Amino acid sequence: MATRSAVLAIINPNSGTTSAEQKKLLQDAFMRQATALDYAPEIAHTTHAGHATELAAAAVERGVTRVLSIGGDGTINEIAKALRRSATALGIVPIGSGNGLARHLGVPLNPMKAIDRALSGRPVVIDSGEINEYPFFCTAGLGFEAYVAHEFAKQPVRGLPTYVRTAFRAFQAYKPQKLLLNGQTKEVFSLTFANAGQFGNNAWMAPTANISDGRLEQCEIRPFPAQAAPMITWRLFNKTLNQSSYWRGNSITTATVETGEPLLIHADGEPLTLPTGRAEVRIVAGSLLVLL
Ligand SMILES: Nc1ncnc2c1ncn2[C@@H]1O[C@H](COP(=O)(O)OP(=O)(O)OP(=O)(O)O)[C@@H](O)[C@H]1O
């Protein structure tokens, strides 16, 4: 008798606003569907930040062919960094606050349907990016978006309403940053390196980004007067930000950012502080298999 192939679902109990009961229902559905498709299903719950990377790395080591991320972009990031350049494919079950990668890739936002897609779909190759030693799969950046990521991480509750409140307050407090971008002096409101086109919640910073073209979109937002904020926000969600006079995009494979002080950045929405004022950004073409 042929051995059934193992499939692992990693659940972040801390993601988004899905209740523990709903997560239990998803877990049961995964077990049922995977068993019906003749897989040997396994489930693991993360107990701390970084745990998903350890679980995924062990799965790669054991030759598990499919690893499902039941969480948001932060959980995907932790799992995918262990899956990069391996034969193990990532399945996405989006239950996060923003779900940027799922939305970009057209993964169903209904988690039951997403489980089905992850179990029945075929592996498709996508790119990833790196900002210094930190991999990212959706977007990485600095300026306002990094400031919001740092403030959001301090909130006791996750989810979209908290994110909107945090971003609104951050806008009042934030001052645009001076930096050297590829050797040129700039003042930016925000600077994004986009592998996928959006941050999550259909906030499209890079409307034309292609996740498998071997390139990143480098998107700058110039400082703007407060009265331009509603139009910029409308364009962000209307997928037309690239038509704004405050937006500038370049298709790149590498970039360098320098500031005089430790840099606040984010990678897939996770806040990070670089010990130096220098960030090296690069594309890692064709580096991850995703089940679509
Ligand atoms: N058991 C845990 N306890 C606390 N934090 C955890 C645990 N497991 C994972 N984490 C952390 O939870 C954070 C948030 O997870 P995730 O990004 O999946 O959800 P989200 O922020 O709600 O969604 P999105 O990124 O789509 O907005 C990640 O930084 C991850 O490291």
The ligand as an ORCA input file, in Angstrom:
! r2SCAN-3c Opt
* xyz 0 1
  N       0.931     31.886     19.870
  C       1.242     33.141     19.589
  N       1.146     34.118     20.517
  C       1.436     35.402     20.220
  N       1.823     35.824     18.987
  C       1.920     34.902     18.017
  C       1.652     33.519     18.271
  N       1.823     32.845     17.107
  C       2.211     33.758     16.199
  N       2.280     34.989     16.726
  C       2.564     36.272     16.079
  O       1.315     36.846     15.700
  C       1.582     37.915     14.801
  C       0.380     38.268     13.938
  O       0.028     37.224     13.119
  P      -0.620     37.439     11.664
  O       0.156     38.422     10.893
  O      -0.808     36.108     11.106
  O      -2.056     38.045     11.977
  P      -2.623     39.471     11.650
  O      -1.612     40.529     11.926
  O      -3.907     39.566     12.370
  O      -2.916     39.410     10.093
  P      -2.305     40.253      8.828
  O      -0.811     40.121      8.888
  O      -2.920     39.627      7.611
  O      -2.725     41.663      9.017
  C       2.840     37.467     14.067
  O       3.788     38.468     14.301
  C       3.287     36.189     14.766
  O       4.686     36.179     14.998
*
